[in-house]
Amino acid sequence: MTMLKHNPFFFTEIVRNVVAGDYNPGNRDNFLAKADPWIIAKAKTLGATVVSHESLVVPNGRKVKIPNICQQFDVPCLNTFQFLRELNARFVLGV
């Protein structure tokens, strides 16, 4: 396990990374104002997977997206549909 995994201030590392990145300021501020960085930090400390409806954006993109930040910090991330497939979820309409 890495030192970061045991860092109780992992949230701070994510925030520093996002603030230092070349992101659109409005998008960056919106990302930081929500629970997204907290969820990623908690998943990192627990060894959990983040499930998000967002998709990866190009590496040099100016939008802050959950899958990109997860990728930067080695946090597994699935989109909603991948998650449902892994669960073998079935939705059946009743009569």
Biopython code that builds the backbone (N, CA, C, O; Angstrom):
import numpy as np
from Bio.PDB.StructureBuilder import StructureBuilder

atoms = [
    (1, "MET", "N", (0.835, -1.188, 0.000)),
    (1, "MET", "CA", (0.000, 0.000, 0.000)),
    (1, "MET", "C", (0.874, 1.244, 0.000)),
    (1, "MET", "O", (1.928, 1.292, 0.634)),
    (2, "THR", "N", (0.415, 2.228, -0.715)),
    (2, "THR", "CA", (1.205, 3.443, -0.822)),
    (2, "THR", "C", (0.983, 4.342, 0.387)),
    (2, "THR", "O", (0.029, 4.182, 1.148)),
    (3, "MET", "N", (1.893, 5.285, 0.535)),
    (3, "MET", "CA", (1.793, 6.245, 1.624)),
    (3, "MET", "C", (0.521, 7.086, 1.478)),
    (3, "MET", "O", (-0.129, 7.402, 2.475)),
    (4, "LEU", "N", (0.160, 7.450, 0.234)),
    (4, "LEU", "CA", (-1.038, 8.255, 0.019)),
    (4, "LEU", "C", (-2.292, 7.549, 0.489)),
    (4, "LEU", "O", (-3.234, 8.191, 0.953)),
    (5, "LYS", "N", (-2.310, 6.221, 0.373)),
    (5, "LYS", "CA", (-3.505, 5.483, 0.755)),
    (5, "LYS", "C", (-3.811, 5.652, 2.246)),
    (5, "LYS", "O", (-4.970, 5.581, 2.654)),
    (6, "HIS", "N", (-2.791, 5.870, 3.044)),
    (6, "HIS", "CA", (-2.980, 6.026, 4.490)),
    (6, "HIS", "C", (-3.029, 7.485, 4.917)),
    (6, "HIS", "O", (-3.142, 7.781, 6.107)),
    (7, "ASN", "N", (-2.944, 8.397, 3.956)),
    (7, "ASN", "CA", (-2.923, 9.815, 4.250)),
    (7, "ASN", "C", (-4.327, 10.290, 4.631)),
    (7, "ASN", "O", (-5.223, 10.273, 3.786)),
    (8, "PRO", "N", (-4.543, 10.716, 5.885)),
    (8, "PRO", "CA", (-5.870, 11.178, 6.292)),
    (8, "PRO", "C", (-6.259, 12.482, 5.604)),
    (8, "PRO", "O", (-7.418, 12.891, 5.665)),
    (9, "PHE", "N", (-5.319, 13.125, 4.961)),
    (9, "PHE", "CA", (-5.584, 14.383, 4.282)),
    (9, "PHE", "C", (-5.562, 14.209, 2.762)),
    (9, "PHE", "O", (-5.169, 15.115, 2.027)),
    (10, "PHE", "N", (-5.985, 13.042, 2.309)),
    (10, "PHE", "CA", (-5.961, 12.759, 0.879)),
    (10, "PHE", "C", (-6.827, 13.744, 0.099)),
    (10, "PHE", "O", (-6.506, 14.093, -1.037)),
    (11, "PHE", "N", (-7.914, 14.186, 0.704)),
    (11, "PHE", "CA", (-8.772, 15.193, 0.093)),
    (11, "PHE", "C", (-7.947, 16.411, -0.316)),
    (11, "PHE", "O", (-8.132, 16.961, -1.401)),
    (12, "THR", "N", (-7.034, 16.827, 0.564)),
    (12, "THR", "CA", (-6.188, 17.990, 0.291)),
    (12, "THR", "C", (-5.325, 17.772, -0.941)),
    (12, "THR", "O", (-5.113, 18.698, -1.724)),
    (13, "GLU", "N", (-4.830, 16.560, -1.116)),
    (13, "GLU", "CA", (-4.007, 16.251, -2.288)),
    (13, "GLU", "C", (-4.823, 16.393, -3.571)),
    (13, "GLU", "O", (-4.328, 16.911, -4.572)),
    (14, "ILE", "N", (-6.048, 15.941, -3.539)),
    (14, "ILE", "CA", (-6.915, 16.053, -4.713)),
    (14, "ILE", "C", (-7.195, 17.526, -5.015)),
    (14, "ILE", "O", (-7.110, 17.952, -6.167)),
    (15, "VAL", "N", (-7.526, 18.294, -3.989)),
    (15, "VAL", "CA", (-7.816, 19.718, -4.172)),
    (15, "VAL", "C", (-6.583, 20.434, -4.730)),
    (15, "VAL", "O", (-6.705, 21.223, -5.667)),
    (16, "ARG", "N", (-5.431, 20.177, -4.184)),
    (16, "ARG", "CA", (-4.197, 20.814, -4.682)),
    (16, "ARG", "C", (-3.977, 20.490, -6.151)),
    (16, "ARG", "O", (-3.626, 21.368, -6.940)),
    (17, "ASN", "N", (-4.181, 19.242, -6.515)),
    (17, "ASN", "CA", (-3.997, 18.812, -7.896)),
    (17, "ASN", "C", (-4.964, 19.538, -8.828)),
    (17, "ASN", "O", (-4.573, 19.993, -9.902)),
    (18, "VAL", "N", (-6.212, 19.643, -8.419)),
    (18, "VAL", "CA", (-7.216, 20.299, -9.264)),
    (18, "VAL", "C", (-6.933, 21.795, -9.366)),
    (18, "VAL", "O", (-7.023, 22.366, -10.454)),
    (19, "VAL", "N", (-6.593, 22.435, -8.256)),
    (19, "VAL", "CA", (-6.295, 23.870, -8.269)),
    (19, "VAL", "C", (-5.067, 24.157, -9.135)),
    (19, "VAL", "O", (-5.031, 25.172, -9.831)),
    (20, "ALA", "N", (-4.081, 23.294, -9.102)),
    (20, "ALA", "CA", (-2.852, 23.490, -9.882)),
    (20, "ALA", "C", (-3.035, 23.151, -11.356)),
    (20, "ALA", "O", (-2.217, 23.544, -12.188)),
    (21, "GLY", "N", (-4.099, 22.425, -11.685)),
    (21, "GLY", "CA", (-4.325, 22.012, -13.068)),
    (21, "GLY", "C", (-4.796, 23.158, -13.944)),
    (21, "GLY", "O", (-5.255, 24.190, -13.453)),
    (22, "ASP", "N", (-4.674, 22.962, -15.241)),
    (22, "ASP", "CA", (-5.085, 23.978, -16.214)),
    (22, "ASP", "C", (-6.548, 23.743, -16.598)),
    (22, "ASP", "O", (-6.858, 23.421, -17.745)),
    (23, "TYR", "N", (-7.431, 23.910, -15.626)),
    (23, "TYR", "CA", (-8.852, 23.670, -15.838)),
    (23, "TYR", "C", (-9.594, 24.991, -16.008)),
    (23, "TYR", "O", (-9.125, 26.047, -15.582)),
    (24, "ASN", "N", (-10.752, 24.908, -16.636)),
    (24, "ASN", "CA", (-11.644, 26.043, -16.737)),
    (24, "ASN", "C", (-12.016, 26.450, -15.314)),
    (24, "ASN", "O", (-12.505, 25.617, -14.551)),
    (25, "PRO", "N", (-11.795, 27.722, -14.935)),
    (25, "PRO", "CA", (-12.033, 28.136, -13.541)),
    (25, "PRO", "C", (-13.451, 27.852, -13.033)),
    (25, "PRO", "O", (-13.618, 27.402, -11.899)),
    (26, "GLY", "N", (-14.464, 28.107, -13.851)),
    (26, "GLY", "CA", (-15.841, 27.846, -13.414)),
    (26, "GLY", "C", (-16.090, 26.371, -13.194)),
    (26, "GLY", "O", (-16.732, 25.985, -12.217)),
    (27, "ASN", "N", (-15.585, 25.541, -14.096)),
    (27, "ASN", "CA", (-15.740, 24.100, -13.974)),
    (27, "ASN", "C", (-14.972, 23.587, -12.763)),
    (27, "ASN", "O", (-15.468, 22.744, -12.016)),
    (28, "ARG", "N", (-13.767, 24.097, -12.574)),
    (28, "ARG", "CA", (-12.938, 23.713, -11.421)),
    (28, "ARG", "C", (-13.640, 24.054, -10.111)),
    (28, "ARG", "O", (-13.722, 23.222, -9.208)),
    (29, "ASP", "N", (-14.140, 25.275, -10.015)),
    (29, "ASP", "CA", (-14.801, 25.711, -8.787)),
    (29, "ASP", "C", (-16.063, 24.899, -8.512)),
    (29, "ASP", "O", (-16.359, 24.576, -7.362)),
    (30, "ASN", "N", (-16.800, 24.571, -9.557)),
    (30, "ASN", "CA", (-17.997, 23.758, -9.411)),
    (30, "ASN", "C", (-17.642, 22.358, -8.906)),
    (30, "ASN", "O", (-18.326, 21.822, -8.034)),
    (31, "PHE", "N", (-16.585, 21.769, -9.445)),
    (31, "PHE", "CA", (-16.131, 20.451, -9.003)),
    (31, "PHE", "C", (-15.745, 20.482, -7.524)),
    (31, "PHE", "O", (-16.125, 19.599, -6.756)),
    (32, "LEU", "N", (-14.997, 21.494, -7.142)),
    (32, "LEU", "CA", (-14.515, 21.585, -5.757)),
    (32, "LEU", "C", (-15.627, 21.922, -4.766)),
    (32, "LEU", "O", (-15.508, 21.613, -3.580)),
    (33, "ALA", "N", (-16.694, 22.545, -5.230)),
    (33, "ALA", "CA", (-17.795, 22.930, -4.337)),
    (33, "ALA", "C", (-18.719, 21.766, -4.017)),
    (33, "ALA", "O", (-19.524, 21.842, -3.089)),
    (34, "LYS", "N", (-18.604, 20.689, -4.784)),
    (34, "LYS", "CA", (-19.480, 19.536, -4.576)),
    (34, "LYS", "C", (-18.754, 18.443, -3.789)),
    (34, "LYS", "O", (-17.626, 18.630, -3.332)),
    (35, "ALA", "N", (-19.410, 17.330, -3.647)),
    (35, "ALA", "CA", (-18.861, 16.212, -2.873)),
    (35, "ALA", "C", (-17.854, 15.376, -3.666)),
    (35, "ALA", "O", (-17.222, 14.480, -3.106)),
    (36, "ASP", "N", (-17.699, 15.656, -4.955)),
    (36, "ASP", "CA", (-16.855, 14.816, -5.805)),
    (36, "ASP", "C", (-15.454, 14.546, -5.244)),
    (36, "ASP", "O", (-15.048, 13.386, -5.175)),
    (37, "PRO", "N", (-14.701, 15.580, -4.840)),
    (37, "PRO", "CA", (-13.360, 15.283, -4.316)),
    (37, "PRO", "C", (-13.390, 14.471, -3.021)),
    (37, "PRO", "O", (-12.493, 13.665, -2.774)),
    (38, "TRP", "N", (-14.413, 14.679, -2.197)),
    (38, "TRP", "CA", (-14.549, 13.908, -0.954)),
    (38, "TRP", "C", (-14.819, 12.436, -1.258)),
    (38, "TRP", "O", (-14.262, 11.548, -0.614)),
    (39, "ILE", "N", (-15.671, 12.191, -2.235)),
    (39, "ILE", "CA", (-15.995, 10.808, -2.607)),
    (39, "ILE", "C", (-14.771, 10.094, -3.147)),
    (39, "ILE", "O", (-14.527, 8.937, -2.803)),
    (40, "ILE", "N", (-13.996, 10.768, -3.988)),
    (40, "ILE", "CA", (-12.774, 10.170, -4.546)),
    (40, "ILE", "C", (-11.773, 9.891, -3.430)),
    (40, "ILE", "O", (-11.160, 8.824, -3.401)),
    (41, "ALA", "N", (-11.604, 10.836, -2.516)),
    (41, "ALA", "CA", (-10.665, 10.648, -1.397)),
    (41, "ALA", "C", (-11.105, 9.482, -0.513)),
    (41, "ALA", "O", (-10.272, 8.678, -0.094)),
    (42, "LYS", "N", (-12.385, 9.383, -0.228)),
    (42, "LYS", "CA", (-12.890, 8.287, 0.607)),
    (42, "LYS", "C", (-12.700, 6.947, -0.084)),
    (42, "LYS", "O", (-12.319, 5.966, 0.555)),
    (43, "ALA", "N", (-12.965, 6.898, -1.390)),
    (43, "ALA", "CA", (-12.757, 5.662, -2.147)),
    (43, "ALA", "C", (-11.289, 5.249, -2.118)),
    (43, "ALA", "O", (-10.978, 4.063, -2.015)),
    (44, "LYS", "N", (-10.400, 6.212, -2.208)),
    (44, "LYS", "CA", (-8.957, 5.912, -2.162)),
    (44, "LYS", "C", (-8.582, 5.312, -0.812)),
    (44, "LYS", "O", (-7.847, 4.326, -0.754)),
    (45, "THR", "N", (-9.076, 5.892, 0.260)),
    (45, "THR", "CA", (-8.708, 5.395, 1.589)),
    (45, "THR", "C", (-9.318, 4.027, 1.882)),
    (45, "THR", "O", (-8.743, 3.238, 2.631)),
    (46, "LEU", "N", (-10.491, 3.743, 1.290)),
    (46, "LEU", "CA", (-11.151, 2.456, 1.527)),
    (46, "LEU", "C", (-10.768, 1.383, 0.511)),
    (46, "LEU", "O", (-11.063, 0.204, 0.708)),
    (47, "GLY", "N", (-10.113, 1.792, -0.572)),
    (47, "GLY", "CA", (-9.839, 0.850, -1.647)),
    (47, "GLY", "C", (-11.113, 0.525, -2.411)),
    (47, "GLY", "O", (-11.260, -0.572, -2.950)),
    (48, "ALA", "N", (-12.025, 1.475, -2.453)),
    (48, "ALA", "CA", (-13.329, 1.277, -3.090)),
    (48, "ALA", "C", (-13.317, 1.791, -4.526)),
    (48, "ALA", "O", (-12.350, 2.408, -4.973)),
    (49, "THR", "N", (-14.396, 1.529, -5.228)),
    (49, "THR", "CA", (-14.579, 1.983, -6.598)),
    (49, "THR", "C", (-15.620, 3.090, -6.624)),
    (49, "THR", "O", (-16.649, 3.006, -5.954)),
    (50, "VAL", "N", (-15.345, 4.122, -7.401)),
    (50, "VAL", "CA", (-16.287, 5.224, -7.587)),
    (50, "VAL", "C", (-17.171, 4.903, -8.787)),
    (50, "VAL", "O", (-16.683, 4.441, -9.818)),
    (51, "VAL", "N", (-18.459, 5.147, -8.651)),
    (51, "VAL", "CA", (-19.399, 4.987, -9.764)),
    (51, "VAL", "C", (-19.913, 6.373, -10.117)),
    (51, "VAL", "O", (-20.426, 7.096, -9.264)),
    (52, "SER", "N", (-19.766, 6.731, -11.388)),
    (52, "SER", "CA", (-20.162, 8.060, -11.845)),
    (52, "SER", "C", (-20.836, 7.969, -13.203)),
    (52, "SER", "O", (-20.532, 7.078, -13.997)),
    (53, "HIS", "N", (-21.730, 8.871, -13.463)),
    (53, "HIS", "CA", (-22.372, 8.934, -14.775)),
    (53, "HIS", "C", (-21.501, 9.727, -15.755)),
    (53, "HIS", "O", (-21.818, 9.799, -16.942)),
    (54, "GLU", "N", (-20.413, 10.320, -15.270)),
    (54, "GLU", "CA", (-19.518, 11.096, -16.130)),
    (54, "GLU", "C", (-18.616, 10.172, -16.946)),
    (54, "GLU", "O", (-18.432, 9.002, -16.608)),
    (55, "SER", "N", (-18.064, 10.715, -18.015)),
    (55, "SER", "CA", (-17.133, 9.990, -18.882)),
    (55, "SER", "C", (-15.779, 10.682, -18.858)),
    (55, "SER", "O", (-15.682, 11.878, -18.580)),
    (56, "LEU", "N", (-14.738, 9.916, -19.151)),
    (56, "LEU", "CA", (-13.395, 10.492, -19.272)),
    (56, "LEU", "C", (-13.388, 11.558, -20.360)),
    (56, "LEU", "O", (-14.059, 11.425, -21.383)),
    (57, "VAL", "N", (-12.629, 12.603, -20.128)),
    (57, "VAL", "CA", (-12.385, 13.598, -21.170)),
    (57, "VAL", "C", (-10.927, 13.486, -21.583)),
    (57, "VAL", "O", (-10.124, 12.879, -20.875)),
    (58, "VAL", "N", (-10.584, 14.064, -22.720)),
    (58, "VAL", "CA", (-9.215, 13.981, -23.214)),
    (58, "VAL", "C", (-8.251, 14.468, -22.134)),
    (58, "VAL", "O", (-8.585, 15.371, -21.367)),
    (59, "PRO", "N", (-7.053, 13.873, -22.069)),
    (59, "PRO", "CA", (-6.106, 14.207, -20.988)),
    (59, "PRO", "C", (-5.810, 15.696, -20.831)),
    (59, "PRO", "O", (-5.624, 16.163, -19.707)),
    (60, "ASN", "N", (-5.762, 16.441, -21.907)),
    (60, "ASN", "CA", (-5.459, 17.875, -21.795)),
    (60, "ASN", "C", (-6.717, 18.727, -21.788)),
    (60, "ASN", "O", (-6.660, 19.931, -22.036)),
    (61, "GLY", "N", (-7.856, 18.099, -21.504)),
    (61, "GLY", "CA", (-9.119, 18.828, -21.470)),
    (61, "GLY", "C", (-9.159, 19.813, -20.322)),
    (61, "GLY", "O", (-8.423, 19.674, -19.345)),
    (62, "ARG", "N", (-10.011, 20.799, -20.443)),
    (62, "ARG", "CA", (-10.093, 21.839, -19.414)),
    (62, "ARG", "C", (-11.237, 21.614, -18.437)),
    (62, "ARG", "O", (-11.469, 22.441, -17.555)),
    (63, "LYS", "N", (-11.959, 20.495, -18.587)),
    (63, "LYS", "CA", (-13.042, 20.180, -17.655)),
    (63, "LYS", "C", (-12.542, 19.202, -16.605)),
    (63, "LYS", "O", (-11.794, 18.275, -16.915)),
    (64, "VAL", "N", (-12.955, 19.411, -15.371)),
    (64, "VAL", "CA", (-12.620, 18.496, -14.287)),
    (64, "VAL", "C", (-13.722, 17.439, -14.243)),
    (64, "VAL", "O", (-14.886, 17.761, -14.006)),
    (65, "LYS", "N", (-13.357, 16.188, -14.469)),
    (65, "LYS", "CA", (-14.330, 15.103, -14.464)),
    (65, "LYS", "C", (-13.882, 14.033, -13.476)),
    (65, "LYS", "O", (-12.690, 13.749, -13.352)),
    (66, "ILE", "N", (-14.838, 13.448, -12.783)),
    (66, "ILE", "CA", (-14.555, 12.424, -11.779)),
    (66, "ILE", "C", (-13.675, 11.306, -12.328)),
    (66, "ILE", "O", (-12.686, 10.960, -11.682)),
    (67, "PRO", "N", (-13.983, 10.719, -13.495)),
    (67, "PRO", "CA", (-13.135, 9.616, -13.982)),
    (67, "PRO", "C", (-11.679, 10.030, -14.213)),
    (67, "PRO", "O", (-10.766, 9.239, -13.976)),
    (68, "ASN", "N", (-11.457, 11.261, -14.672)),
    (68, "ASN", "CA", (-10.090, 11.726, -14.892)),
    (68, "ASN", "C", (-9.329, 11.877, -13.577)),
    (68, "ASN", "O", (-8.167, 11.482, -13.479)),
    (69, "ILE", "N", (-9.978, 12.442, -12.578)),
    (69, "ILE", "CA", (-9.315, 12.617, -11.286)),
    (69, "ILE", "C", (-9.069, 11.246, -10.647)),
    (69, "ILE", "O", (-8.011, 11.016, -10.061)),
    (70, "CYS", "N", (-10.035, 10.345, -10.758)),
    (70, "CYS", "CA", (-9.837, 8.982, -10.250)),
    (70, "CYS", "C", (-8.626, 8.335, -10.920)),
    (70, "CYS", "O", (-7.799, 7.709, -10.256)),
    (71, "GLN", "N", (-8.530, 8.490, -12.229)),
    (71, "GLN", "CA", (-7.415, 7.907, -12.968)),
    (71, "GLN", "C", (-6.078, 8.478, -12.496)),
    (71, "GLN", "O", (-5.102, 7.742, -12.356)),
    (72, "GLN", "N", (-6.034, 9.782, -12.253)),
    (72, "GLN", "CA", (-4.795, 10.429, -11.796)),
    (72, "GLN", "C", (-4.341, 9.897, -10.437)),
    (72, "GLN", "O", (-3.146, 9.866, -10.147)),
    (73, "PHE", "N", (-5.296, 9.480, -9.609)),
    (73, "PHE", "CA", (-4.972, 9.030, -8.257)),
    (73, "PHE", "C", (-5.155, 7.523, -8.067)),
    (73, "PHE", "O", (-5.237, 7.040, -6.937)),
    (74, "ASP", "N", (-5.219, 6.788, -9.171)),
    (74, "ASP", "CA", (-5.325, 5.323, -9.135)),
    (74, "ASP", "C", (-6.515, 4.837, -8.314)),
    (74, "ASP", "O", (-6.408, 3.882, -7.546)),
    (75, "VAL", "N", (-7.648, 5.511, -8.491)),
    (75, "VAL", "CA", (-8.894, 5.098, -7.848)),
    (75, "VAL", "C", (-9.769, 4.464, -8.934)),
    (75, "VAL", "O", (-10.072, 5.116, -9.934)),
    (76, "PRO", "N", (-10.175, 3.218, -8.754)),
    (76, "PRO", "CA", (-11.036, 2.598, -9.762)),
    (76, "PRO", "C", (-12.329, 3.395, -9.937)),
    (76, "PRO", "O", (-12.904, 3.885, -8.965)),
    (77, "CYS", "N", (-12.775, 3.516, -11.181)),
    (77, "CYS", "CA", (-13.983, 4.269, -11.474)),
    (77, "CYS", "C", (-14.749, 3.576, -12.597)),
    (77, "CYS", "O", (-14.178, 3.222, -13.628)),
    (78, "LEU", "N", (-16.035, 3.389, -12.383)),
    (78, "LEU", "CA", (-16.913, 2.794, -13.380)),
    (78, "LEU", "C", (-18.017, 3.786, -13.724)),
    (78, "LEU", "O", (-18.425, 4.595, -12.891)),
    (79, "ASN", "N", (-18.496, 3.710, -14.974)),
    (79, "ASN", "CA", (-19.687, 4.503, -15.250)),
    (79, "ASN", "C", (-20.901, 3.689, -14.804)),
    (79, "ASN", "O", (-20.781, 2.504, -14.491)),
    (80, "THR", "N", (-22.041, 4.317, -14.778)),
    (80, "THR", "CA", (-23.253, 3.683, -14.252)),
    (80, "THR", "C", (-23.577, 2.373, -14.965)),
    (80, "THR", "O", (-23.966, 1.392, -14.332)),
    (81, "PHE", "N", (-23.413, 2.366, -16.289)),
    (81, "PHE", "CA", (-23.768, 1.186, -17.066)),
    (81, "PHE", "C", (-22.789, 0.032, -16.833)),
    (81, "PHE", "O", (-23.199, -1.127, -16.773)),
    (82, "GLN", "N", (-21.496, 0.348, -16.703)),
    (82, "GLN", "CA", (-20.512, -0.690, -16.366)),
    (82, "GLN", "C", (-20.833, -1.299, -15.006)),
    (82, "GLN", "O", (-20.737, -2.513, -14.826)),
    (83, "PHE", "N", (-21.208, -0.466, -14.064)),
    (83, "PHE", "CA", (-21.557, -0.915, -12.721)),
    (83, "PHE", "C", (-22.748, -1.880, -12.761)),
    (83, "PHE", "O", (-22.714, -2.942, -12.140)),
    (84, "LEU", "N", (-23.786, -1.506, -13.488)),
    (84, "LEU", "CA", (-24.966, -2.359, -13.590)),
    (84, "LEU", "C", (-24.634, -3.687, -14.279)),
    (84, "LEU", "O", (-25.163, -4.732, -13.899)),
    (85, "ARG", "N", (-23.756, -3.647, -15.293)),
    (85, "ARG", "CA", (-23.343, -4.895, -15.952)),
    (85, "ARG", "C", (-22.587, -5.798, -14.981)),
    (85, "ARG", "O", (-22.814, -7.007, -14.948)),
    (86, "GLU", "N", (-21.693, -5.215, -14.194)),
    (86, "GLU", "CA", (-20.926, -6.010, -13.228)),
    (86, "GLU", "C", (-21.833, -6.651, -12.183)),
    (86, "GLU", "O", (-21.540, -7.738, -11.686)),
    (87, "LEU", "N", (-22.920, -5.988, -11.853)),
    (87, "LEU", "CA", (-23.877, -6.536, -10.889)),
    (87, "LEU", "C", (-24.838, -7.533, -11.535)),
    (87, "LEU", "O", (-25.624, -8.186, -10.848)),
    (88, "ASN", "N", (-24.768, -7.642, -12.856)),
    (88, "ASN", "CA", (-25.732, -8.453, -13.602)),
    (88, "ASN", "C", (-27.159, -8.006, -13.289)),
    (88, "ASN", "O", (-28.068, -8.824, -13.141)),
    (89, "ALA", "N", (-27.327, -6.709, -13.192)),
    (89, "ALA", "CA", (-28.646, -6.149, -12.876)),
    (89, "ALA", "C", (-29.611, -6.406, -14.023)),
    (89, "ALA", "O", (-29.250, -6.286, -15.194)),
    (90, "ARG", "N", (-30.819, -6.755, -13.680)),
    (90, "ARG", "CA", (-31.878, -6.990, -14.649)),
    (90, "ARG", "C", (-33.103, -6.185, -14.227)),
    (90, "ARG", "O", (-33.511, -6.213, -13.066)),
    (91, "PHE", "N", (-33.663, -5.490, -15.159)),
    (91, "PHE", "CA", (-34.858, -4.706, -14.898)),
    (91, "PHE", "C", (-36.009, -5.361, -15.654)),
    (91, "PHE", "O", (-35.977, -5.463, -16.881)),
    (92, "VAL", "N", (-37.005, -5.793, -14.930)),
    (92, "VAL", "CA", (-38.123, -6.519, -15.521)),
    (92, "VAL", "C", (-39.403, -5.710, -15.303)),
    (92, "VAL", "O", (-39.719, -5.309, -14.184)),
    (93, "LEU", "N", (-40.125, -5.483, -16.392)),
    (93, "LEU", "CA", (-41.402, -4.793, -16.271)),
    (93, "LEU", "C", (-42.467, -5.778, -15.839)),
    (93, "LEU", "O", (-42.624, -6.834, -16.452)),
    (94, "GLY", "N", (-43.185, -5.451, -14.813)),
    (94, "GLY", "CA", (-44.261, -6.317, -14.332)),
    (94, "GLY", "C", (-45.571, -5.983, -15.022)),
    (94, "GLY", "O", (-45.768, -4.875, -15.521)),
    (95, "VAL", "N", (-46.430, -6.928, -15.039)),
    (95, "VAL", "CA", (-47.742, -6.712, -15.664)),
    (95, "VAL", "C", (-48.767, -6.342, -14.613)),
    (95, "VAL", "O", (-49.933, -6.120, -14.939)),
]
sb = StructureBuilder()
sb.init_structure("model")
sb.init_model(0)
sb.init_chain("A")
sb.init_seg("    ")
for serial, (resi, resn, name, xyz) in enumerate(atoms, 1):
    if name == "N":
        sb.init_residue(resn, " ", resi, " ")
    sb.init_atom(name, np.array(xyz, "f"), 0.0, 1.0, " ", f" {name:<3s}", serial, name[0])
structure = sb.get_structure()
